[in-house]
Amino acid sequence: MATVIDFLKDDPRKAAAAARHPEKANRPDSPIQRKPDWIRVKAPGSPLWAETNRIVKEHSLVTVCEEAGCPNVGECWEKKHATFMIMGDTCTRACAFCNVKTGMPGALDGDEPAKIADAVAKLGLSHVVITSVDRDDLKDGGAEHFAQVIGAIRARSPLTTIEILTPDFLRKDGALEVVVEAKPDVFNHNLETVPSNYLTVRPGARYFHSIRLLQRVKELDPSIFTKSGIMVGLGEERNEVLQLMDDLRSADVDFLTIGQYLQPTKKHHAVIEFVTPEAFKAYETIAYTKGFLLVSATPLTRSSHHAGEDFAKLRAARAKALGR
């Protein structure tokens, strides 16, 4: 008989190593506040939700709906809409707001584009959203993999429109051009918050690089819709949000989403404020006056929430604007 002794059994280093966010293990706790009455969602579990869940699991796919703990997963999966997260479930960055696992990712799955395309076909999606973890370990940040996924979906479901939500490809020369050449219908890259919060909320990114990336998409292919989103409730000032709107419009961004930040765990950034529905409505009104084709601003707005319906609205808004 052999006896195995686990010398790390009671060692806090073991718990930290096994944690979803080891880099946050030593951070002080931020108590999670009770959500106000206007932030309530139905728990998932309907037959249609179960069918979407089965297809996702059958193809061993990762969804941001699950990984990021999206509050709208029940509603979206009932409609057979899921946002697929490519290139694994582990991110190379450690943003203070995000619940996606962090660490060193594994190798890319060469079969993933075909798996995604097969799931899109089986779900019968008219519009699909593809996002990813940050892959700073890859020479092109995963740009070619994005292009392969877009190509596979086009080949299998040529009528399906494709929306992508990408990282910033920071310091990856030529990466953006590879993705744009694949011609997604919507190119989304989220600013996440106002620039004064970047050091504490999004330390691995650069605000004006993200603005320039969105502007460059339009320069490369004006036919592609561009989109960006932020969270509020992170301590931002109202005038900062309005300036951010101006920055996005200077980059000719078409679609802005604004949602309430919800704290995933005690180790994540605290919710500084629960923004009221009335304040969200005011942001929406102001954003439209600044020239966005489409604005979604509610407490439960998320980047890909109602993406299919919103794409139809985007096309209609562009057609109306061109008609004028």
C-alpha positions in Angstrom: 0.0 0.0 0.0 1.2 3.5 -0.9 0.4 6.5 1.2 0.2 9.9 -0.6 0.9 12.9 1.6 -0.4 16.2 0.4 1.9 18.7 1.9 -0.1 21.6 0.4 -3.4 20.4 1.8 -3.8 23.4 4.2 -1.5 25.7 2.3 -3.3 28.9 1.0 -1.1 28.8 -2.1 -2.9 25.7 -3.2 -6.3 27.4 -3.0 -4.9 30.4 -4.8 -3.5 28.2 -7.6 -6.8 26.4 -8.1 -8.8 29.6 -8.0 -10.6 30.9 -11.1 -8.8 34.2 -10.6 -5.5 33.5 -8.8 -4.3 37.1 -9.4 -7.2 38.4 -7.2 -6.7 36.0 -4.3 -4.9 38.5 -2.1 -7.2 41.4 -2.9 -9.4 42.7 0.0 -13.0 41.7 -0.2 -15.5 44.2 -1.6 -19.0 43.3 -0.2 -21.6 42.5 -2.8 -24.5 44.9 -2.5 -28.1 43.9 -2.7 -29.5 44.5 -6.2 -32.3 47.0 -6.6 -35.8 46.0 -7.7 -35.2 47.0 -11.3 -32.5 44.4 -11.7 -34.4 41.1 -11.7 -34.1 38.2 -14.2 -35.8 34.8 -14.6 -33.7 31.8 -13.7 -32.9 29.6 -16.7 -34.5 26.2 -17.2 -37.1 26.1 -19.9 -37.1 23.3 -22.6 -35.8 25.7 -25.2 -33.0 26.7 -22.9 -32.2 23.1 -22.3 -32.0 22.4 -26.1 -29.5 25.3 -26.6 -27.5 24.0 -23.6 -27.4 20.5 -25.1 -26.1 21.7 -28.5 -23.4 23.8 -26.8 -22.3 20.9 -24.6 -22.5 18.4 -27.5 -20.0 20.5 -29.4 -17.8 21.2 -26.4 -18.2 24.9 -27.0 -17.5 27.8 -24.7 -20.0 30.6 -24.3 -19.4 34.0 -22.8 -23.0 33.7 -21.5 -21.7 31.1 -19.0 -18.1 32.2 -18.5 -19.0 35.8 -17.7 -22.1 34.9 -15.7 -24.4 37.0 -18.0 -27.8 37.7 -16.2 -29.6 37.3 -19.6 -28.6 33.7 -20.3 -32.1 32.4 -19.6 -33.8 34.8 -22.0 -31.2 34.4 -24.8 -30.9 30.7 -24.7 -34.7 30.3 -24.8 -34.4 32.1 -28.1 -31.6 29.8 -29.2 -29.2 32.7 -29.1 -25.8 32.1 -27.6 -22.6 34.2 -27.8 -19.7 31.8 -28.6 -16.4 32.4 -27.0 -13.5 31.1 -29.1 -9.8 30.3 -28.4 -10.5 28.7 -25.0 -11.9 29.7 -21.7 -8.8 31.3 -20.2 -7.8 34.9 -20.7 -4.3 36.3 -20.5 -5.5 39.5 -18.9 -7.0 40.2 -15.5 -9.6 43.0 -15.7 -11.1 43.9 -12.4 -14.7 43.5 -13.6 -14.6 40.3 -15.6 -15.5 36.8 -14.4 -13.8 34.9 -17.2 -11.0 32.6 -15.9 -7.5 34.1 -16.1 -4.1 32.4 -16.6 -2.1 30.9 -19.4 -4.3 29.5 -22.1 -3.8 26.2 -24.0 -3.2 25.7 -27.7 -5.8 26.7 -30.2 -8.3 24.0 -31.3 -8.0 23.7 -35.1 -11.4 22.0 -35.2 -13.1 24.9 -33.4 -14.2 26.9 -36.6 -16.0 23.8 -37.9 -17.6 23.1 -34.5 -18.9 26.6 -34.3 -20.2 26.5 -37.8 -22.0 23.2 -37.1 -23.6 24.6 -33.9 -24.8 27.7 -35.8 -26.4 25.6 -38.4 -28.1 23.3 -35.9 -29.4 26.2 -33.9 -30.7 27.8 -37.1 -29.3 31.2 -36.2 -30.0 34.1 -38.5 -27.5 36.2 -36.6 -24.5 34.9 -34.5 -22.1 36.7 -32.1 -18.5 35.5 -31.8 -16.3 36.8 -29.0 -13.0 35.6 -27.5 -10.7 35.7 -24.5 -7.7 38.0 -24.8 -4.8 35.9 -26.3 -1.8 38.1 -25.8 0.3 35.0 -26.0 -0.4 34.6 -29.7 1.6 36.4 -32.3 -1.5 37.8 -34.0 -3.7 37.9 -30.9 -5.9 35.2 -32.5 -6.9 37.3 -35.5 -6.5 34.5 -38.0 -8.6 32.2 -35.8 -11.4 34.8 -35.9 -11.1 34.9 -39.7 -11.3 31.1 -39.9 -14.4 31.0 -37.7 -16.1 33.7 -39.8 -15.2 31.8 -43.0 -16.5 28.5 -41.7 -19.8 30.0 -40.7 -20.1 31.7 -44.1 -19.5 28.4 -45.9 -22.0 26.4 -43.8 -24.7 29.1 -43.2 -24.3 31.8 -46.0 -27.4 33.7 -44.9 -26.4 34.0 -41.3 -25.1 37.5 -40.4 -22.0 37.6 -38.2 -21.1 39.9 -35.3 -17.8 39.7 -33.6 -16.7 41.1 -30.3 -12.9 41.3 -30.4 -10.0 42.1 -28.1 -7.9 45.1 -28.8 -5.0 43.2 -30.5 -2.7 45.6 -28.7 0.7 45.7 -30.3 -0.2 43.0 -32.9 0.6 44.6 -36.2 -1.6 43.5 -39.1 -4.0 41.6 -36.8 -7.0 44.0 -37.3 -6.6 43.9 -41.1 -6.9 40.1 -41.1 -10.2 40.2 -39.2 -11.7 43.0 -41.2 -10.8 41.3 -44.5 -13.0 38.3 -43.4 -15.9 40.8 -43.6 -18.0 40.4 -40.4 -21.3 42.3 -40.6 -20.7 43.9 -37.2 -17.4 44.7 -35.5 -17.7 45.2 -31.8 -15.0 46.2 -29.5 -15.9 47.4 -26.0 -14.4 50.4 -24.2 -15.9 48.9 -21.0 -15.5 52.2 -19.0 -14.3 55.8 -19.0 -10.6 56.5 -19.4 -10.1 57.6 -15.8 -11.0 54.1 -14.6 -8.6 52.2 -16.9 -5.7 51.7 -14.4 -8.1 50.1 -11.9 -10.7 48.5 -14.1 -9.0 47.6 -17.4 -5.2 47.9 -16.7 -4.1 45.8 -19.7 -5.7 48.0 -22.3 -5.3 51.6 -23.6 -8.4 53.8 -24.1 -7.3 55.7 -27.1 -5.9 52.6 -28.8 -9.4 51.1 -28.5 -10.9 54.2 -30.0 -8.3 54.1 -32.9 -9.0 50.4 -33.5 -12.7 51.2 -34.1 -11.9 54.1 -36.3 -9.5 52.0 -38.3 -12.3 49.4 -39.0 -14.3 52.1 -40.7 -11.3 53.2 -42.7 -10.6 49.7 -44.0 -14.3 48.8 -44.7 -17.0 51.5 -44.3 -19.7 48.9 -44.9 -19.0 47.1 -41.6 -21.2 48.3 -38.7 -19.1 49.3 -35.7 -20.2 48.9 -32.1 -18.9 49.5 -28.6 -20.2 49.2 -25.1 -19.5 50.4 -21.5 -20.6 49.5 -18.0 -21.7 52.2 -15.6 -21.7 52.0 -11.8 -17.9 51.9 -11.6 -17.5 55.4 -10.2 -17.6 57.3 -13.5 -18.9 60.8 -13.7 -21.7 61.7 -16.1 -19.6 64.2 -18.0 -17.0 61.4 -18.6 -19.7 59.2 -20.2 -20.7 62.1 -22.4 -17.1 62.7 -23.5 -16.8 59.0 -24.2 -19.8 59.2 -26.5 -18.1 62.1 -28.4 -14.9 60.0 -28.7 -16.8 57.1 -30.2 -18.6 59.4 -32.6 -15.3 60.9 -33.7 -14.4 57.3 -34.7 -17.7 57.0 -36.6 -19.0 54.2 -34.3 -22.6 53.3 -35.2 -23.9 51.5 -32.1 -23.5 52.2 -28.4 -24.5 49.9 -25.5 -24.6 50.9 -21.9 -25.3 48.5 -19.1 -25.1 48.3 -15.3 -21.9 46.7 -13.9 -22.7 43.8 -11.6 -20.0 42.5 -9.3 -19.2 38.8 -9.9 -17.4 38.0 -6.6 -16.1 39.8 -3.5 -12.7 39.9 -5.1 -13.9 41.9 -8.1 -14.3 45.7 -8.4 -17.1 46.9 -6.2 -20.3 48.4 -7.5 -20.0 52.1 -6.7 -23.6 52.9 -7.8 -26.7 51.2 -9.2 -27.7 53.6 -11.9 -31.4 54.2 -12.2 -33.5 53.3 -15.3 -34.3 57.1 -15.6 -30.5 57.8 -15.9 -30.1 55.1 -18.5 -32.9 56.6 -20.5 -31.2 60.0 -20.4 -28.0 58.5 -21.6 -29.9 56.9 -24.5 -31.5 60.2 -25.5 -28.2 62.1 -25.4 -26.4 59.4 -27.4 -29.0 59.6 -30.2 -28.6 63.4 -30.4 -24.8 62.8 -30.9 -25.5 60.8 -34.0 -25.4 57.0 -33.1 -27.5 54.9 -35.4 -28.6 52.7 -32.5 -28.3 52.9 -28.7 -29.2 50.3 -26.1 -29.0 51.7 -22.6 -30.7 49.8 -19.8 -29.5 48.2 -16.5 -29.5 44.7 -18.1 -28.1 45.7 -21.5 -25.1 43.6 -22.5 -23.0 43.6 -25.7 -24.8 40.8 -27.4 -28.2 41.0 -25.8 -30.9 41.1 -28.6 -28.1 41.2 -31.1 -30.2 39.8 -33.9 -33.0 42.2 -33.5 -30.5 45.1 -33.1 -28.8 44.2 -36.3 -32.1 44.5 -38.2 -32.6 47.9 -36.6 -29.0 49.0 -37.5 -29.6 48.2 -41.2 -32.9 50.0 -41.2 -31.3 53.1 -39.5 -28.5 53.2 -42.0 -31.0 52.9 -44.9 -33.1 55.8 -43.4 -30.0 57.9 -42.9 -28.8 57.3 -46.5 -32.3 58.0 -47.8 -32.2 61.5 -46.2 
